[in-house]
Amino acid sequence: MNAILERGCCDHRDLGPLAERAARELSVTEKRRFIYNLAQLFQSKGALSDKEYEAILDLAEKIGVPDTQADSIIHSVYNINVTFTAIMGLLALGAILYFGAVVIVPLVIAIFITMIINKVESGIAKTLSLSRFRLLTKLGAMVLILGVLFGLIMAAVVSGKDIATRLPHYQAKIDTALEKSAVAQEVLAWLQEKGILAQLRQIPIGSTVSNFLGSLITLLGYFVLVVIFTGFLVFSSASFTGILQEMNDKIGAYIGIKTLICLLTGLLAYGLCMIFGIDFALFWAILAFLLNYIPTVGSIIATVSPTLLAMIQLDSRTLIVLFVVLFAVLQVILGQVLEPKLMGTRLALKPLAILLGLIFWGLLWGIPGMFLATPLMALLRILSSYFNFSRPFERLLAADRA
């Protein structure tokens, strides 16, 4: 065997003497290893032909290795090679997605925006009976959606910068309020004694706000590419069939419903902040609208931020508690009650799959990746259901239907 491995080739005339020596001299474990090495030798030459496969099975039978064991050994050799190739392919794809984010992220955003535009355009055309002027309705829908998106991001950036400039003022108010409150001093003393206060001070609140604003500015930088890609997709799209139709229907419906829920959340958050006199009501409304696209984590951040400001601004404990309760109830009713009823089983994703997608796409593309995580995981689930080799992955992502 060593001589054959050194030559890098195998002559079928060599197999007879090898079989006799292997049957006579090798133990059961060594015989299996012999078959494994022989399979590796054939595998190094390329794909295994039926003739070579039968030759290995015949040899295994001669040296006393059952066909079932020999078959599993042969497949293990080739499966390792396939698995290694798949892993390398995934690593290469991950590198492309990471280093090509400047182009890929705007393209993905444009694809999802196009789905919303198609829904809006279809509704406009049917309502106004403008089926003969589809180019005009497409243009109108695209200008409307992109204009609203651009305006929201711009308003968030401007309001965010205003908040950043006024942070020292709110910091001073917090320090003054803490010094005057005996209860707050007792709580701070207890936190310091337990070592919790030092850990809380290490939380990078300022850098987190800066990173979020930076991500919004990055989205503005993507906007030109998003407009170009969206225009190309909107005006070049034909009727979808098969997998494209399923993707457009399910993901388009999800994005449409999610946008409606986020819009309601933003409007109600704006009204609530205005009623209680909370500063930067427009910013908190836009923040609630945008962050609610991020599953679970987004709604928590959107609730905590204005709550902290309310605790600084409002003098009455009753008003603070009332504001916090109403804001939390608003998020729960819209996000946990209304959204599941409207959404139904359109995406059919497991909660764990959504959480893992949130982590993965967030690490890969940052905050834009977190916004895109859920529709991207739904896209992967639909794609994997169309190919036999990816069906296990589809079952891993898909929620159990009742």
N, C-alpha and C positions, 0 to 999 in steps of 0.2 A: 504493500500500500504506500509506504514512504517513497519508494522509487517512482510510482505512478504520480504521486503528488509533486515530486520534484520535476518530473517531465511536463506536468500540467496538461496531460491528456490521458485518455483511457482507451486502450484497444480491447475490443470484446474478447479477443483470444486470451487476454490476461485474466479474465474473470474466472475461468475454470480452475486453474491452479490456485488462485486466491481463495475461491470458495472452499476448496478441499482443505487448505491450510487453516482457514478461519474456522471451519466446522470441527477440525481436529484440535486446534490449539487454544482457541479463545473461549473465555467464559461468556455467560449470557449477557452481562453488561457490556463486555468488550465487543460482542457481536452486534449489539444495537449501535454502539459507537462506530463500528465498522460501516454499517449501513448509512449512518449519519454522515460520515466522512465521504462516502461514495456519492451520496446525494449532493453534498457540497461541491464535489468535483464536477458532476454534471451541471450543477447550477452555475458554476463559474464560466461555463461555455455558452450559457444563454438559456432560453426557455426549454423546458423538459418536453421532449417529444413522447408520443405514445409508445414507440419502440423502446426508448431508453427507460421509460417508466416500467414497462413489462420486464425489461432486462434486470432492473434492480429488484423487482418483486421475485423473479425466478431465483436470483442469487440469494435473496433473503430466505426463501424456502429451502434452498440447498444447505444453508448453514444453520438452519433451525430457528429462524425468526418468523413468527406468524405473519400472514399477509396484512392483518389489521394493524399490527404494531409497525410493520414496515411502511404502510401507507401513511400512518400518522407521523412517522419520522420524516418521510419525504415532504409531506405538506408543511411540517414545522419549519424545515429549511427554507422553503419558498415563501411561507407566510412571514418569516422574519425579514426576508428581503423586501417584501411588499410593505410591511409595517415600517421598516426603516425608510423606504422611499416616501411613504405617506408622511412620516414625521418630518423629514427634510423638506417636503413640499409645503407643509403647514408652516414651518419656520420661515421658509422663503416668502410665503404669502404674508405672514405677520410682518416681516421686514419691509415688504412692499407697502403694506397698509400704513405702517408707522412712518417710514421715510417719505412716502408719497402723500401724506395727509394734506399737504397744502392744496393738492388738486383733487384727491379722492373725497375729502370731507365736503367741499362745495358740490361735487357731483352727487353724492348721496343725499345731501340736503335738497338739491334741485330735483332729484327723483321724487322725494316725498312731497315737496311743494307742488310738483306737477300733478301728483295724485289729487291733492286738494283742489288745484285749479280745474282739473277735469270734472270733479264733482260740482264745483260752483258753476262752471261753464255749461255743463249739461242742464243744471237747474234753471239757469238764466234762459237758455235756448228754448226749453220746454215751456217755461212760464210766459215768455214774451213772444212765443211762436216765431223764433228767428233761426229756424233750422237752415235757411238759405244763406245766412250770414255767419257761418261758424267761425271764420277767421276773425271777424269783428268781435264776436262774443269771447273767443279765446284770448284775444288781445286785451279786452276789457277785464276779464277775470284775472289775467296775469298781472296787469297794472294794479288792480285792486289788492290782490293778495300780497304782492311784493311791496307795494306802497305801505300797507298796514304794518307788515313785518319790519320794514326799514324804520318807520315812525316809532314803533314800540322800542326797538333797540336803541335808537337815538335818544328817546325820552329817558330810557333807563340809564344810559351813559351820562347824560347831562345831570339827572337827579342824583346819580351815584357820586359824581364829582362834587356836587353841592354838599352831600352828606359827609364826604371825606373832609371837606374844608371846615365843617362845623363839628367834627368829632371832638376837638379840644373843649368846646363849649359844653357838650354833653358829658365829657369826662369830669369836668369841674362840678357839674350838677350832681353827678353820681357820688363824688367824694364828699360834697357838702351834705347830701342826704344821708350818707352812711355815718358821717360824724355826728349828726343830730339824732340818729335813731339808736336807742339803747339796745333794742332787739337785734338790730343789724350788727352792733359791736359785739354782742354775745355770740352771734352766729359766726362772725369773722374770727373771734378768738377760738371757738371750737374747731373751725376749719383749719386754723393755723396749728392748733395743738395736734390734730390728726394728720397733718401734712398734706391736707387736700388743697389748701389755699395756694401752696407753692406750685402744685400741679395745674391748678386752674389758671394761674398766671402764665404758665407756659403755653397755653392754648393760643395759637397764632390768629387771633380774631382779625387784626388789621391786615395781615397778609392774605387771609382768606377772602376778605372783602376786595382787596386789591386784585387777587387772582380772578375773582368773579368778574370784576369790571374789565380786567384785561381780556378775559374770554369774550365778553361782549364786544370789545373793540376789535378783537380778532375776527369775530363774526362779521363785523362791518368791513374788515379787510377782505373777507371772503365774498362780500356781497356782489362785487362786479362779476366774479366767476359764476356765482349762483345765478345771476341774471342771464348771463350768456348761456349756461347749461340749461336753465329753465326754458328760455326762448327756443332753443334747439329742440328740446324734448317735447314742448307743447305743440309746436308747429310742424314737427316731423312725425309725430306719433300717429300710427294707423290703428285700426281696430285690433284689439288684443284677443288672443285665443290661447287655450290651454293653460300652461303655467303662468304666463303673463297676465291672463285674465283673472286667475285666482289671486295672484299677488295684488293686482290693481283693486279688485273688489274688497278683499279682506283687509289689506293694509290701508287702502284708501278710506274704508269705512271706519277703521280704528282711528286714523289721524283726524278724520272729520268729527267723530264723537268726542275724542280727547280735546280737540280745539274748542268745541262748544263748551265742555265742562270747564276747561281752563279759562275761557272767556267769562263764563258766569262767575267763577271764583274770583277773577280779577275785578269784575264790576261790583260784586258784593263786598269784597275787601275794601275797595275804594269808598263805597258808601259808608261802611262801618268806620273807617278811619276819619272820614269827614264828619260823621255824627259825633264822635268822641274828641274831635279836634287834634288828631295825631298828625304831627308834621310829616311832610313828604308822602301824602296819601297816594299821589299818582305813582310814585316809585314803588311803594309797597303793593299797589294793585298790579303793576307791570311785573314785579317780582313774583307775585302769586301766580299770575298768568303763565310766565315762562317756567318757573320751577315746578309747577304741577305736571309738566311733561315728564319730569324725572320721577319714576315710581318710588313711593314711600318716602325716601330721603328728601325729595324736593318739597313736599307738602309740610314736612316737619320744619325745614329751614324757613320756608315762607311764613310759618306761624310764629316761630321763635323770634325772628328779627323785629317785627312791629310790636310784639309783646314786650320785649326789653325796652323799647322806646316808650311805650305806654307807661311802664313802671317808673320811668324817669319823669315823664311829662305830667301825668295825672296825679293830683294831690290826694284824691279820695281812694281809699282801699277798695271801697265798694265798686267804684267805677273801674278800677284796675281789674278786679275779679270778673266783673261783668264783661269787660272787653275781651279778656282772655277766654272766658267761657264761650262767648258768642263767636269769636274767631275760630276756636277749636271745633265747635259744633258745625260751623260753616264748612270747614275742611272735611269733617267726618261725613256729613250728609251728602255733599257733592262727590267726594272721592270714594267713600266706602259704601254708599247706598245707591245714589243715582247713577253713577258711572257703571257699576256692574250690571244694573238692570238694562241700561241702554246698550252696553257693550255685548252682553250675552256671552256666547262662546266663539266670537269671531276669530280671536287669535289662538285660543286653545293652547296657551302656554302655562307650564307649571310655574308657581311662584318662585321656586328655587332657580328655574331657568332664567327668569327675569332678573333675579338678584345677581346670579353669576354673570349674566350679560351686562348688567349695570357696572359690575366691578371690572370685567374684561375690557369693554369699550371705553370705560372711564380711564383706565390705565393706558389704553392705546391712544386715545384722541382727546383726553381731558374732558372738560365740561361739555363740549359739543358731542363727544361720544356718549355721555350720560343721557343727553337729550334724545339721541338716536338709538339708544340701546334696545328698547322694547320693539320698535318696528323692525330693527335689524335682526333680532332673535326670531321674530315671526317670519321674516324673509328666509332665514336659514332653515326654519322648520318646514316651510312650504317647499323650498328647493330640495331638501333632503328626502322628502316623501316621494319624489319622482325618480329616485335612483335606488337600485337594489342594495348597492354597497353602503349607502348612507341611511338605510331604514332604521338600524339600531340607534343612530343619533337622533332621528326624528322621534322615535319612541321615548328617548330620554328627555326631549324637550316638551313633547305634547302632553297636555293635561288629560286626565281621565275624564271621559264624557259620561254623564249620568245616563 
